[in-house]
Amino acid sequence: MTGTRTVTRLDRVVIRFAGDSGDGMQLTGGRFTAEAAAFGNDLATLPDFPAEIRAPRGTPPGVSSFQLHFADHDILTAGDRPDVLVAMNPAALRANAGDLRPGGTVILDCDEFTPRNLAKAGYAADPRTDGSLAAFTVHEVAMTGLTLGALEGTGLGRKDRGRCRNMFALGLLSWMYSRPGEATEDFLRKRFAARPAVAEANVLAFRAGWNHGETTEVFAAVYEVAPAALPEGTYRQISGNVALAHGIVAAGWRSGLPVVLGSYPITPASDILHELARRKEFGVVTLQVEDEIAAAGAALGASYGGALGVTSTSGPGLALKSETIGLAVMTELPLVIIDVQRGGPSTGLPTKTEQADLLQAMFGRNGECPVPVVAPRSPADCFDMAMEAARIAVTYRTPVILLSDGALANGSEPWRIPEISGLPEFSAGFAAGPNAPGGAFWPYRRDPETLARDWAIPGTPGLQHRIGGLEKADGVGTISYDPANHDRMVRLRQAKVAGIDVPPLAVDDPSGGRARVLVLGWGSTYGSIGAACRRVRDAGLPIAQAHLRHLNPFPGNLGEVLRSYDRVIVPELNLGQLAMLLRARHLVDVTGHTKVAGLPFTAAELQAVFTDIVKETS
């Protein structure tokens, strides 16, 4: 007990903050996430916001939300359905109430439930009184009025004081879930250091929310979620985009190469540019250029000059970069292309997630133009796969496409900071002198194991050579239109990619081999698939799971794994692109399960699919 309140201990909670896109929901959710991370909980997040800079205020299309799942144990997703919904206005309630689990809690700003706001949200009647919220526990809190009152003496105008109500909500939820508040107050003072009055107003609003929870009789209980038992180490909360940026920095450090990012801002990849622009102390150069084509050209030019060239984009930008990627294939220079996938085609759904660029990454260039493709499975895994993409690019002298997506980019989770000494090390191995008879330099002379050509930095005495998009003669590198040479070079480039060293596919099957059904995923479906498989196993049914992080080339044992099971299910956030490749490459009749709603799979929907198929197969 604390005072007259019961302390209820929970193993997990899913909270969603929702309001207008100008209400600070991403900041509020991000701060609560930081509190949970500092406390030691395992966590996963799912931010969601409209593509419009400012959709009509007070309407469902303009609602921004942030969902956080935190727990005292290992979790894999941001949660299927919220346990708690904080709704800052009627539109936020209307857009999100359908996702709340039965028996869940709604905390709403009752000051915003005016007839005008209800009409803008599309309500014919007040949902607080018409019975539509009967399945939930509803707490009406006058957040706007209480915030305005708490900041009365700050000297700020009414509008500026009202903007602090998101911190009131954060303070109330921090009190409800026993989160420490000192770090949030320090954060607010640093964030608004240039505007001390605004900083103190946000701190006061945060405290007002906390004190409201402490003093009101409305909330009969407070809740505790104990820290999770994570492996020993130093952790920080990290999003997928930040992890990608840090992985690129680490790759430059371990390879000894300067990093040059050529990029053009595009949702949801822009944070990679923002983060790398802050890392000048590590020798990172960032170029924000005029378009996607220039971005790829700048990155490839940097690689030609002896740097690790990187370019970041989303699906539409990947299409524009295709000609330069083909040039990188022909010149056989390292280049890392990060594609943070979003809903398409065309402009599509810029702020929603999808996995529909796989076939573009595999084949979206003219001619026989093979490119290695890798895909991280979680926000923290983005760090490792950024390093892996750079390792392949440098070692094999090839462009590499890394396929992230919006869910990974904006989502976050705890990340154990690795020891630098434990990270993979790979050297550029620049050509230092002549490599051919008579003291000549042949730019297309190849390493017998990797088939990588010699990489010579321009200006190195005696290593002058011709380079460009026209076909080159094997070895000597002169321009060649000879049919037999072209056939040989095409096959060499393909063999180089096919021969890339990738680890075998690991299968998770706690049943000890009894499972007859395998679920195979790639990219951000890892968490949903894993959570669903756990539920199926908890119900007493055997099921195996495997996840691809290398998509070109596939792991060498993939065919053997696929043929070891009676049924293979492939869930994808597209119309079945990986399933198509698996059928073509391995002649296995996989069962696809697809979704293109701009949202991740939930564990519950996959659990239902998996359960039915396991029962059919047994």
C-alpha positions as CSV (number, residue, x, y, z in Angstrom):
1,M,0.0,0.0,0.0
2,T,1.1,3.6,-0.6
3,G,-1.1,5.9,1.5
4,T,-4.6,4.5,0.9
5,R,-3.7,3.2,-2.6
6,T,-2.9,-0.4,-3.5
7,V,0.3,-1.1,-5.3
8,T,-0.4,-3.5,-8.1
9,R,2.5,-5.4,-9.6
10,L,2.2,-6.1,-13.4
11,D,4.5,-8.1,-15.7
12,R,3.7,-6.0,-18.7
13,V,1.8,-2.9,-19.9
14,V,0.9,-1.4,-23.3
15,I,0.3,2.3,-23.2
16,R,-0.7,4.5,-26.2
17,F,-0.6,8.3,-26.1
18,A,-2.8,10.0,-28.8
19,G,-3.6,13.5,-29.8
20,D,-3.3,16.0,-32.6
21,S,0.0,16.0,-34.5
22,G,0.9,19.2,-32.7
23,D,0.2,17.9,-29.2
24,G,3.6,16.5,-28.6
25,M,2.6,12.8,-28.5
26,Q,5.9,11.6,-29.9
27,L,7.9,13.6,-27.3
28,T,5.6,12.4,-24.6
29,G,5.9,8.7,-25.6
30,G,9.6,9.1,-26.2
31,R,10.1,10.4,-22.7
32,F,8.0,7.7,-21.1
33,T,10.1,5.2,-23.1
34,A,13.3,6.7,-21.7
35,E,12.0,6.4,-18.2
36,A,11.1,2.7,-18.8
37,A,14.6,2.1,-20.3
38,A,16.3,3.8,-17.4
39,F,14.3,1.7,-15.0
40,G,15.5,-1.5,-16.7
41,N,12.3,-2.7,-18.4
42,D,12.5,-4.5,-21.7
43,L,10.5,-2.4,-24.1
44,A,9.3,-2.0,-27.7
45,T,7.7,1.1,-29.3
46,L,5.5,1.9,-32.3
47,P,5.2,5.6,-33.1
48,D,2.4,6.5,-35.7
49,F,1.8,9.9,-37.2
50,P,0.1,11.4,-40.2
51,A,2.1,12.1,-43.4
52,E,0.6,15.6,-43.7
53,I,2.6,18.3,-42.0
54,R,-0.5,19.5,-40.3
55,A,-3.8,17.7,-41.0
56,P,-7.0,19.4,-40.0
57,R,-6.8,19.9,-36.3
58,G,-9.3,17.9,-34.2
59,T,-10.0,15.3,-37.0
60,P,-9.1,11.6,-36.9
61,P,-6.7,11.9,-40.0
62,G,-4.6,14.4,-38.0
63,V,-4.1,12.1,-35.0
64,S,-0.6,11.2,-33.9
65,S,0.1,8.4,-31.5
66,F,2.9,6.6,-29.7
67,Q,2.5,3.1,-28.4
68,L,4.9,1.6,-25.8
69,H,5.1,-1.9,-24.5
70,F,7.2,-2.4,-21.4
71,A,7.7,-5.5,-19.3
72,D,9.7,-7.3,-16.6
73,H,10.6,-10.0,-19.2
74,D,11.8,-10.4,-22.7
75,I,9.3,-9.0,-25.2
76,L,9.3,-8.9,-29.0
77,T,6.6,-6.4,-30.1
78,A,5.1,-3.1,-29.2
79,G,1.9,-5.0,-28.2
80,D,-1.2,-5.9,-30.0
81,R,-3.8,-3.8,-28.2
82,P,-3.2,-1.0,-25.6
83,D,-4.1,-1.6,-22.0
84,V,-4.2,2.2,-21.5
85,L,-5.2,4.9,-23.9
86,V,-4.4,8.5,-23.2
87,A,-6.6,10.6,-25.5
88,M,-6.0,14.3,-25.6
89,N,-9.1,15.1,-27.6
90,P,-12.2,13.4,-29.1
91,A,-10.4,12.8,-32.5
92,A,-7.7,10.8,-30.6
93,L,-10.4,8.8,-28.9
94,R,-12.3,8.1,-32.1
95,A,-9.1,7.0,-34.0
96,N,-7.8,4.7,-31.3
97,A,-10.6,3.4,-29.0
98,G,-11.3,0.5,-31.3
99,D,-7.8,-0.8,-30.7
100,L,-8.1,-0.8,-26.9
101,R,-8.5,-4.2,-25.2
102,P,-11.8,-4.9,-23.4
103,G,-11.4,-3.8,-19.8
104,G,-8.7,-1.3,-20.7
105,T,-8.3,2.1,-19.3
106,V,-9.1,5.4,-21.0
107,I,-7.7,8.7,-19.7
108,L,-9.0,11.6,-21.6
109,D,-8.8,15.4,-21.4
110,C,-12.4,16.2,-20.6
111,D,-11.8,19.9,-21.3
112,E,-11.4,19.1,-25.0
113,F,-14.8,17.3,-25.3
114,T,-16.7,20.3,-26.4
115,P,-19.6,20.1,-28.9
116,R,-17.4,21.7,-31.6
117,N,-14.6,19.2,-31.1
118,L,-17.0,16.3,-30.9
119,A,-18.5,17.3,-34.3
120,K,-15.0,17.7,-35.9
121,A,-14.1,14.2,-34.7
122,G,-17.3,12.8,-36.3
123,Y,-19.2,12.0,-33.1
124,A,-23.0,12.3,-33.3
125,A,-23.2,12.0,-29.5
126,D,-20.8,12.4,-26.6
127,P,-19.1,9.0,-26.2
128,R,-18.7,9.6,-22.5
129,T,-22.4,9.4,-22.0
130,D,-23.8,7.3,-24.9
131,G,-22.5,4.0,-23.6
132,S,-19.9,3.4,-26.3
133,L,-17.1,3.3,-23.7
134,A,-18.9,0.9,-21.3
135,A,-16.3,-1.8,-21.9
136,F,-13.5,0.4,-20.5
137,T,-12.6,2.1,-17.3
138,V,-12.7,5.8,-18.1
139,H,-11.0,8.6,-16.2
140,E,-11.9,12.1,-17.1
141,V,-9.1,14.6,-16.2
142,A,-9.3,18.3,-17.0
143,M,-5.7,18.3,-18.3
144,T,-6.0,21.6,-20.2
145,G,-7.5,23.5,-17.2
146,L,-5.2,22.0,-14.7
147,T,-2.2,22.8,-16.8
148,L,-3.3,26.4,-17.4
149,G,-3.9,26.8,-13.7
150,A,-0.5,25.3,-12.7
151,L,1.3,27.7,-15.1
152,E,-0.7,30.8,-14.2
153,G,2.3,32.7,-12.8
154,T,4.9,31.8,-15.4
155,G,4.3,34.9,-17.6
156,L,3.5,32.7,-20.6
157,G,0.4,33.3,-22.7
158,R,-2.5,31.0,-22.7
159,K,-1.5,29.3,-25.9
160,D,2.0,28.5,-24.7
161,R,0.7,27.3,-21.4
162,G,-1.8,25.0,-23.1
163,R,1.0,23.4,-25.2
164,C,2.4,22.0,-21.9
165,R,-0.5,19.7,-21.2
166,N,1.3,16.8,-22.8
167,M,3.8,17.0,-19.9
168,F,0.9,17.0,-17.5
169,A,-0.2,13.7,-19.1
170,L,3.3,12.4,-18.9
171,G,3.5,13.3,-15.2
172,L,0.2,11.6,-14.4
173,L,1.3,8.4,-16.2
174,S,4.7,8.5,-14.6
175,W,3.1,8.6,-11.2
176,M,0.6,5.8,-12.1
177,Y,3.4,3.4,-13.1
178,S,6.0,4.4,-10.5
179,R,8.4,5.9,-13.0
180,P,11.1,8.3,-11.6
181,G,10.7,11.8,-12.8
182,E,14.1,13.5,-12.1
183,A,15.5,12.5,-15.5
184,T,12.5,13.9,-17.4
185,E,12.9,17.2,-15.6
186,D,16.6,17.3,-16.5
187,F,15.7,16.4,-20.1
188,L,13.2,19.3,-20.3
189,R,15.6,21.8,-19.0
190,K,18.2,20.7,-21.6
191,R,15.8,20.5,-24.5
192,F,14.5,24.0,-23.9
193,A,17.7,25.5,-22.6
194,A,17.4,28.4,-25.1
195,R,14.0,29.2,-23.6
196,P,14.2,28.9,-19.8
197,A,10.6,30.0,-19.2
198,V,9.3,27.3,-21.5
199,A,11.6,24.7,-19.9
200,E,10.3,25.6,-16.4
201,A,6.7,25.7,-17.6
202,N,7.0,22.1,-18.9
203,V,8.7,21.0,-15.7
204,L,5.8,22.6,-13.7
205,A,3.2,20.9,-15.9
206,F,5.0,17.5,-15.4
207,R,4.9,18.0,-11.7
208,A,1.3,19.1,-11.8
209,G,0.3,15.8,-13.5
210,W,2.3,13.8,-11.0
211,N,0.7,15.7,-8.1
212,H,-2.7,15.3,-9.5
213,G,-2.3,11.5,-9.5
214,E,-1.0,11.7,-6.0
215,T,-3.7,13.8,-4.5
216,T,-6.9,12.9,-6.4
217,E,-9.2,10.1,-5.2
218,V,-9.9,9.0,-8.8
219,F,-7.0,6.6,-9.1
220,A,-7.3,3.9,-6.5
221,A,-4.1,2.1,-7.4
222,V,-0.6,2.7,-8.7
223,Y,1.3,0.1,-10.7
224,E,4.8,-1.3,-10.8
225,V,6.5,-3.2,-13.6
226,A,9.8,-4.6,-12.3
227,P,13.0,-4.4,-14.3
228,A,13.6,-7.2,-16.8
229,A,16.4,-9.7,-16.4
230,L,18.5,-8.7,-19.4
231,P,21.9,-10.1,-20.1
232,E,24.7,-8.2,-18.2
233,G,26.0,-5.1,-20.0
234,T,25.5,-1.4,-20.5
235,Y,22.2,-0.6,-22.3
236,R,20.7,2.4,-23.9
237,Q,17.3,2.9,-25.7
238,I,17.9,3.0,-29.5
239,S,15.7,3.4,-32.5
240,G,16.3,1.6,-35.8
241,N,17.5,4.7,-37.7
242,V,19.9,5.7,-34.9
243,A,21.2,2.1,-34.8
244,L,21.8,2.2,-38.5
245,A,23.8,5.4,-38.2
246,H,25.8,4.1,-35.3
247,G,26.5,0.9,-37.2
248,I,27.8,2.9,-40.2
249,V,30.1,4.9,-37.9
250,A,31.4,1.7,-36.3
251,A,32.0,0.2,-39.8
252,G,34.1,3.1,-40.8
253,W,36.0,2.8,-37.5
254,R,36.7,-0.9,-37.9
255,S,37.6,-0.7,-41.6
256,G,39.8,2.3,-41.2
257,L,37.8,4.2,-43.9
258,P,36.3,7.6,-43.7
259,V,32.5,7.6,-44.0
260,V,30.7,9.8,-46.6
261,L,26.9,9.9,-46.6
262,G,25.2,11.3,-49.6
263,S,21.5,11.8,-48.9
264,Y,18.3,13.6,-49.7
265,P,15.7,13.9,-47.0
266,I,12.8,11.4,-47.3
267,T,10.4,9.9,-44.8
268,P,11.1,7.6,-42.9
269,A,14.9,7.6,-43.6
270,S,15.8,11.2,-42.8
271,D,16.9,10.5,-39.2
272,I,19.9,8.6,-40.5
273,L,21.1,11.8,-42.2
274,H,20.4,13.8,-39.0
275,E,22.2,11.4,-36.8
276,L,25.3,11.0,-39.0
277,A,25.5,14.8,-39.4
278,R,26.2,14.9,-35.6
279,R,29.2,12.5,-35.9
280,K,31.9,14.7,-37.4
281,E,34.3,13.7,-34.6
282,F,34.4,10.2,-36.1
283,G,35.4,11.4,-39.5
284,V,31.9,11.2,-40.9
285,V,31.1,13.6,-43.8
286,T,27.4,14.2,-44.6
287,L,26.2,15.7,-47.8
288,Q,22.5,16.8,-48.1
289,V,22.2,17.2,-51.9
290,E,19.6,18.3,-54.3
291,D,18.0,15.0,-55.2
292,E,18.2,11.2,-54.8
293,I,20.3,10.8,-58.0
294,A,22.9,13.2,-56.8
295,A,23.0,11.5,-53.4
296,A,23.8,8.2,-54.9
297,G,26.4,9.7,-57.2
298,A,28.1,11.6,-54.3
299,A,28.3,8.4,-52.3
300,L,29.7,6.4,-55.2
301,G,32.2,9.1,-56.0
302,A,33.4,9.0,-52.4
303,S,33.9,5.2,-52.7
304,Y,35.9,5.8,-55.9
305,G,38.1,8.1,-53.9
306,G,38.7,5.6,-51.1
307,A,35.9,6.2,-48.6
308,L,33.0,4.1,-47.4
309,G,30.2,5.6,-49.5
310,V,26.7,5.4,-48.0
311,T,23.4,6.7,-49.2
312,S,20.0,6.5,-47.4
313,T,16.5,6.7,-48.8
314,S,13.1,5.1,-49.0
315,G,11.4,3.2,-51.9
316,P,10.8,6.1,-54.3
317,G,14.4,7.2,-53.8
318,L,15.7,3.7,-54.4
319,A,14.0,3.8,-57.8
320,L,15.8,7.0,-58.7
321,K,19.2,5.6,-57.5
322,S,18.9,2.5,-59.7
323,E,21.2,3.8,-62.5
324,T,23.9,4.7,-60.1
325,I,23.6,1.4,-58.4
326,G,24.1,-0.2,-61.8
327,L,27.2,1.9,-62.2
328,A,28.5,0.7,-58.9
329,V,28.0,-2.9,-60.0
330,M,29.9,-2.3,-63.2
331,T,32.7,-0.4,-61.6
332,E,32.8,-2.9,-58.7
333,L,33.1,-0.3,-56.0
334,P,31.7,-0.6,-52.4
335,L,28.5,1.3,-51.7
336,V,26.0,0.9,-48.9
337,I,22.4,1.8,-49.9
338,I,20.0,1.9,-47.0
339,D,16.3,1.7,-48.0
340,V,13.9,2.4,-45.2
341,Q,10.7,0.9,-46.8
342,R,7.3,2.6,-46.6
343,G,3.9,2.1,-48.1
344,G,3.8,2.5,-51.9
345,P,3.6,2.8,-54.8
346,S,4.6,6.4,-55.7
347,T,4.4,8.7,-52.7
348,G,2.0,6.1,-51.1
349,L,2.0,6.1,-47.3
350,P,5.1,8.0,-46.3
351,T,4.7,7.4,-42.6
352,K,3.4,3.8,-42.7
353,T,5.4,0.6,-42.9
354,E,5.7,-2.0,-45.6
355,Q,8.1,-4.6,-46.9
356,A,7.3,-4.2,-50.6
357,D,10.7,-3.2,-51.9
358,L,12.3,-6.6,-51.9
359,L,11.8,-7.4,-55.6
360,Q,13.0,-3.8,-56.4
361,A,16.2,-4.4,-54.4
362,M,16.7,-7.8,-56.0
363,F,16.0,-6.9,-59.7
364,G,15.2,-3.2,-60.0
365,R,18.1,-2.4,-62.4
366,N,18.7,-2.9,-66.1
367,G,20.8,-5.8,-67.3
368,E,22.1,-8.6,-65.2
369,C,22.9,-6.5,-62.2
370,P,23.3,-8.6,-59.0
371,V,23.4,-6.8,-55.7
372,P,23.6,-8.4,-52.2
373,V,20.6,-7.6,-50.0
374,V,20.5,-7.8,-46.2
375,A,17.7,-6.9,-43.7
376,P,17.7,-6.3,-40.0
377,R,15.1,-7.9,-37.8
378,S,14.7,-5.4,-35.0
379,P,15.7,-1.8,-34.1
380,A,18.8,-3.0,-32.2
381,D,19.7,-5.4,-35.0
382,C,20.0,-2.4,-37.4
383,F,23.4,-1.8,-35.9
384,D,24.7,-5.2,-36.6
385,M,23.3,-5.3,-40.1
386,A,24.7,-1.9,-41.0
387,M,28.1,-3.3,-40.1
388,E,27.4,-6.5,-42.1
389,A,26.3,-4.5,-45.2
390,A,29.6,-2.5,-45.0
391,R,31.6,-5.6,-44.5
392,I,30.2,-7.2,-47.6
393,A,30.5,-4.0,-49.6
394,V,34.2,-3.5,-48.8
395,T,35.3,-7.1,-48.8
396,Y,33.6,-8.0,-52.1
397,R,33.7,-4.6,-53.9
398,T,30.0,-4.4,-54.5
399,P,27.0,-2.2,-53.7
400,V,24.8,-3.7,-50.9
401,I,21.2,-2.8,-50.3
402,L,20.0,-2.9,-46.7
403,L,16.3,-3.1,-46.3
404,S,14.9,-1.6,-43.1
405,D,11.3,-0.3,-42.9
406,G,9.2,2.3,-41.1
407,A,8.4,0.1,-38.1
408,L,12.1,-0.6,-37.4
409,A,13.2,3.0,-38.2
410,N,10.9,4.7,-35.7
411,G,10.5,1.9,-33.2
412,S,13.0,1.5,-30.3
413,E,14.2,-1.1,-27.8
414,P,17.0,-1.6,-25.4
415,W,20.4,-2.1,-27.0
416,R,23.4,-3.6,-25.3
417,I,26.3,-1.4,-26.2
418,P,29.0,-3.7,-27.7
419,E,32.7,-3.7,-26.9
420,I,34.6,-2.1,-29.8
421,S,37.1,-5.0,-29.7
422,G,34.4,-7.5,-30.3
423,L,33.1,-5.9,-33.5
424,P,34.1,-7.4,-36.8
425,E,37.1,-5.9,-38.4
426,F,37.6,-5.7,-42.2
427,S,40.2,-3.9,-44.2
428,A,39.9,-2.1,-47.5
429,G,43.1,-3.6,-48.7
430,F,43.8,-0.9,-51.3
431,A,46.1,-1.8,-54.2
432,A,49.6,-0.5,-53.3
433,G,51.5,-1.2,-56.5
434,P,51.4,-3.0,-59.9
435,N,49.7,-6.3,-60.0
436,A,50.3,-7.5,-63.6
437,P,53.2,-8.6,-65.8
438,G,55.6,-5.9,-66.9
439,G,54.8,-3.6,-64.0
440,A,51.2,-2.9,-65.2
441,F,48.1,-2.4,-63.1
442,W,45.0,-4.3,-64.0
443,P,42.0,-2.9,-62.2
444,Y,39.9,-6.0,-62.8
445,R,42.4,-8.5,-61.5
446,R,40.5,-10.5,-58.8
447,D,41.1,-12.1,-55.5
448,P,40.8,-15.8,-56.1
449,E,38.6,-16.4,-53.0
450,T,36.2,-13.4,-53.0
451,L,36.4,-12.5,-56.7
452,A,36.8,-8.9,-55.6
453,R,38.8,-6.7,-57.9
454,D,41.7,-4.5,-56.7
455,W,40.6,-1.1,-55.4
456,A,43.1,1.6,-56.3
457,I,42.8,5.1,-54.9
458,P,42.9,7.8,-57.6
459,G,46.3,9.5,-57.8
460,T,48.3,6.6,-56.6
461,P,51.5,6.6,-58.8
462,G,51.6,3.8,-61.3
463,L,48.0,2.7,-60.7
464,Q,46.3,4.8,-63.4
465,H,43.3,2.9,-64.8
466,R,40.1,3.4,-66.8
467,I,36.7,3.2,-65.0
468,G,33.1,3.9,-65.9
469,G,29.8,2.3,-67.0
470,L,30.9,0.7,-70.2
471,E,31.8,-3.0,-70.1
472,K,35.4,-3.7,-69.2
473,A,37.8,-6.4,-70.4
474,D,38.4,-9.1,-67.8
475,G,41.6,-8.3,-65.9
476,V,43.1,-5.4,-67.9
477,G,40.0,-3.2,-67.6
478,T,39.9,-1.7,-71.0
479,I,36.6,-1.0,-72.7
480,S,35.4,-4.2,-74.4
481,Y,32.4,-5.0,-76.7
482,D,33.6,-8.6,-77.2
483,P,30.6,-10.9,-76.7
484,A,32.6,-13.6,-75.0
485,N,34.2,-11.1,-72.6
486,H,30.8,-9.7,-71.7
487,D,29.4,-13.2,-71.0
488,R,32.4,-13.9,-68.8
489,M,32.1,-10.6,-66.9
490,V,28.4,-11.0,-66.3
491,R,29.0,-14.5,-64.9
492,L,31.9,-13.3,-62.7
493,R,29.8,-10.5,-61.2
494,Q,27.0,-13.0,-60.4
495,A,29.5,-15.5,-59.0
496,K,31.0,-12.9,-56.8
497,V,27.6,-12.1,-55.2
498,A,26.6,-15.8,-55.0
499,G,29.8,-16.7,-53.2
500,I,29.5,-14.1,-50.4
501,D,30.1,-15.8,-47.1
502,V,26.8,-15.7,-45.0
503,P,26.0,-17.7,-41.9
504,P,23.7,-20.7,-42.1
505,L,20.0,-20.2,-41.3
506,A,19.3,-21.0,-37.7
507,V,16.0,-22.6,-36.7
508,D,14.3,-22.1,-33.4
509,D,12.4,-25.3,-32.5
510,P,12.0,-25.9,-28.8
511,S,10.0,-29.1,-29.5
512,G,13.2,-30.9,-30.3
513,G,12.4,-31.6,-33.9
514,R,8.7,-32.5,-33.5
515,A,7.5,-29.5,-35.3
516,R,6.1,-30.1,-38.8
517,V,5.4,-26.5,-39.6
518,L,8.1,-23.8,-40.1
519,V,7.4,-20.0,-40.1
520,L,10.0,-18.2,-42.1
521,G,10.2,-14.4,-42.0
522,W,12.4,-11.5,-42.9
523,G,12.8,-7.9,-41.7
524,S,10.5,-6.4,-39.1
525,T,8.1,-9.3,-39.0
526,Y,10.5,-11.0,-36.6
527,G,8.9,-9.7,-33.4
528,S,5.3,-10.5,-34.4
529,I,6.2,-13.9,-35.7
530,G,8.2,-14.7,-32.6
531,A,5.5,-13.5,-30.2
532,A,2.9,-15.5,-32.2
533,C,5.0,-18.7,-32.1
534,R,5.4,-18.3,-28.3
535,R,1.6,-18.3,-28.0
536,V,1.2,-21.3,-30.2
537,R,3.7,-23.2,-28.2
538,D,2.1,-22.1,-24.9
539,A,-1.1,-23.7,-26.2
540,G,0.8,-27.0,-26.5
541,L,1.4,-27.0,-30.3
542,P,4.9,-27.5,-31.8
543,I,6.0,-24.9,-34.3
544,A,9.4,-23.9,-35.6
545,Q,10.6,-20.4,-36.5
546,A,13.5,-19.1,-38.7
547,H,14.3,-15.6,-39.9
548,L,16.3,-14.4,-42.9
549,R,18.7,-11.6,-42.5
550,H,20.6,-12.3,-45.8
551,L,18.3,-12.2,-48.8
552,N,20.8,-12.3,-51.6
553,P,22.5,-14.6,-51.4
554,F,20.3,-16.8,-49.3
555,P,22.0,-18.9,-46.7
556,G,23.5,-22.1,-48.1
557,N,21.3,-24.4,-46.1
558,L,18.0,-22.6,-46.8
559,G,16.8,-25.3,-49.3
560,E,17.6,-28.1,-46.9
561,V,15.7,-26.3,-44.1
562,L,12.6,-25.7,-46.2
563,R,12.4,-29.3,-47.3
564,S,12.6,-30.5,-43.7
565,Y,9.1,-29.4,-42.9
566,D,5.7,-30.4,-44.2
567,R,4.4,-26.8,-44.3
568,V,6.3,-23.5,-44.6
569,I,4.5,-20.2,-43.8
570,V,5.9,-16.9,-44.9
571,P,4.2,-13.8,-43.4
572,E,5.1,-10.6,-45.3
573,L,4.0,-7.0,-45.4
574,N,3.6,-7.2,-49.1
575,L,1.8,-9.4,-51.6
576,G,4.2,-12.4,-51.3
577,Q,7.5,-11.3,-52.6
578,L,9.8,-13.6,-50.6
579,A,7.3,-16.4,-51.1
580,M,7.7,-15.9,-54.9
581,L,11.5,-16.1,-54.6
582,L,11.5,-19.2,-52.4
583,R,9.2,-21.0,-54.8
584,A,11.4,-20.0,-57.8
585,R,14.8,-20.8,-56.1
586,H,13.9,-23.9,-54.1
587,L,10.7,-25.3,-55.7
588,V,9.0,-25.4,-52.3
589,D,5.3,-24.7,-52.2
590,V,5.3,-22.2,-49.3
591,T,2.2,-20.8,-47.8
592,G,2.2,-17.0,-47.9
593,H,0.3,-14.8,-45.5
594,T,0.3,-11.2,-46.5
595,K,-0.8,-7.8,-45.2
596,V,-0.5,-4.3,-46.8
597,A,-2.4,-2.1,-44.4
598,G,0.6,0.1,-43.5
599,L,0.7,-1.5,-40.1
600,P,2.8,-4.4,-38.6
601,F,1.3,-7.8,-38.0
602,T,-0.2,-8.3,-34.6
603,A,0.8,-11.4,-32.7
604,A,-2.8,-12.4,-32.3
605,E,-3.6,-12.4,-36.0
606,L,-0.5,-14.5,-36.7
607,Q,-1.3,-16.8,-33.8
608,A,-4.7,-17.6,-35.4
609,V,-3.1,-18.4,-38.8
610,F,-0.3,-20.5,-37.3
611,T,-2.7,-22.5,-35.1
612,D,-5.0,-23.4,-37.9
613,I,-2.1,-24.6,-40.1
614,V,-0.4,-26.6,-37.3
615,K,-3.7,-28.3,-36.6
616,E,-4.3,-29.0,-40.3
617,T,-0.8,-30.5,-40.6
618,S,-0.9,-32.7,-37.5
